[in-house]
Amino acid sequence: IYSPEDARSYVYLHMLEPSPLRAGDEVRAGQVVGQVGCTGSCYGPHLHFEIRHGKVAYGHEGKPIDPLPYLRQWERLGTG
């Protein structure tokens, strides 16, 4: 999910099924974007979440960013 406001992509991997979201869909805090699964190379259901600089297609492009500071900030703001 790409955010043009902050030029970052929020990447969710290993979903049970492809997300029902499509390019251009607006996403709000708390909205379900998919179900946890075990697709690709994994050993059990889990959420693989990344934040990357720029617009990425499959999580391999762009420089990865440590998501923990953002998660803590969102928690304080009540948006996560």
Phi, psi and omega in degrees: 000121183262135176250107179293336180296323180243008178053043178230153174249139178250112191251128178241124183236160179073028179293153178301316178221164175303147179298145175287351180285149178234162179308131179094347177294140175274137181240135180249156178305133178088352181287139176287127179251352179170178180248141180295136180213204180214066178260161181074217181263100178205166183241019178161157181301133178194166176257127174252111185241132177225153168242132181228147174294138174082185182265120182240155181264315186227020176085002183260342181265169177073156181277129179291149179237141175297117184282342187303314178301323179291318178299318178295320179296315181297322179298316178297325182277350182073026181250005182238000000 
